[in-house]
Amino acid sequence: MSQTSYPVLLTPGPLTTSDRTRHAMLRDWGSWDADFNQITTRIRQRVLDIVHGQATHECVPMQGSGTFSVEATIGTLVPRGDQGGHVLVPNNGAYCARLARICKVLGRKLTTIDYSEAEQVNPADVDRALAADPSITHVALVHCETGAGVLNPLHEVAQVVAKHGRGLIIDAMSAFGAIEIDARQTPFDAVIAASGKCLEGPPGMGFVIVRRSVLEKCEGNAHSLALDLYDQWVYMQKTTQWRFTPPTHIVAALDEAMTQYIEEGSLAARGGRYARNCRALIDGMRALGFRTYLDDELQAPIIVTFHAPADPAYEFKTFYQEVKKRGYILYPGKLTQLETFRVGCIGHFGEAGIPGAVAAVADALKAMGVRQIAATAVAA
Ligand SMILES: *Cc1c(COP(=O)(O)O)cnc(C)c1O
């Protein structure tokens, strides 16, 4: 079955995967089987290669969507509230808010620095907060805030956190494999990512890259049996197997997707392709009259938020259906105050994908009778 018989997903995970990746799911694997466990081992090594972390870090895979891995990381690495764990979350969007919510639900003490969704996290604010409160044990940062699409200054924040001797937990889910994180240059305790984003696998598992010396000290810390990264790691080191039933087909497909990632030219090539997609998307949509929500300097090449057309004939649900009929799946906005929609730049589609999507948007608006795209306030 060919790629073109399905709509192209312009969503930041699940995303469009290749035929090869989907075909890798057409066989069954035993979770005890040595061949399957070799696949797990290979994925763990290749993930460490991406961050140059073989000497210092361990890759611990985890079943579930990306959030399961975020929750496992907070639960395993941050001491419980009554044992002094205290997390600082610089908050500039929906995924930061989710991190904060996880801390609350797990009973870890929480402090936030609040920004608007159109701002970057400022390393100087983190510096000030850590200097003012020595009880903060960890900073949890979202690298690319998928809510609006902002790229946060990870390396600068990591330097600040290291200077204060605290731990850094990075939700790198949306950009892992496309925007560089180098463990030799950027100190971190944990980087969290998932199968169904820039590595272009199907969704269903996450993985956490944890500093070995940190992980070794986490025995008994987790509040949860299933979401215990320490136990998962120890069991996997001992047996090469996952502790509980692995998502076998997803693991096999991610392995195949990572082979293609390496064939393509790894991070530089993947990140370069997404940057070209992002540029073509923004240029094409601006030519139609659309405005981006973010300034270009803050924009990560992962997902772009656009203001909805000002025309009263516009309505997201109809727009979505009209664009879908033309072969592309868009993403609703995630901003609380403004009417927006989002378009992803990531996934396995060729260079024709973005121009095709822009043409579909133009055609859909015409069919809906939408003429005025920019808001009058801006046009005036
Ligand atoms: C996708 C994503 C997650 C995980 O979301 P799930 O729906 O649980 O897979 C977490 N953080 C960010 C920044 C993301 O983009």
The ligand as an SDF file (V2000), in Angstrom:
LIG
                    3D

 15 15  0  0  0  0  0  0  0  0999 V2000
    4.5130   15.0390   22.3320 C   0  0  0  0  0  0  0  0  0  0  0  0
    5.0740   15.6850   23.5310 C   0  0  0  0  0  0  0  0  0  0  0  0
    5.0060   15.0760   24.7930 C   0  0  0  0  0  0  0  0  0  0  0  0
    4.3390   13.7460   25.0300 C   0  0  0  0  0  0  0  0  0  0  0  0
    3.0000   13.7350   24.7240 O   0  0  0  0  0  0  0  0  0  0  0  0
    2.2390   12.3460   24.6390 P   0  0  0  0  0  0  0  0  0  0  0  0
    0.8820   12.7400   24.1360 O   0  0  0  0  0  0  0  0  0  0  0  0
    2.1950   11.7600   25.9860 O   0  0  0  0  0  0  0  0  0  0  0  0
    3.0020   11.4800   23.6920 O   0  0  0  0  0  0  0  0  0  0  0  0
    5.6260   15.7070   25.8490 C   0  0  0  0  0  0  0  0  0  0  0  0
    6.2580   16.8740   25.6950 N   0  0  0  0  0  0  0  0  0  0  0  0
    6.3270   17.5090   24.5120 C   0  0  0  0  0  0  0  0  0  0  0  0
    7.0650   18.7980   24.4230 C   0  0  0  0  0  0  0  0  0  0  0  0
    5.7430   16.9370   23.3890 C   0  0  0  0  0  0  0  0  0  0  0  0
    5.8250   17.5500   22.1980 O   0  0  0  0  0  0  0  0  0  0  0  0
  1  2  1  0
  2  3  1  0
  2 14  2  0
  3  4  1  0
  3 10  2  0
  4  5  1  0
  5  6  1  0
  6  7  2  0
  6  8  1  0
  6  9  1  0
 10 11  1  0
 11 12  2  0
 12 13  1  0
 12 14  1  0
 14 15  1  0
M  END
$$$$
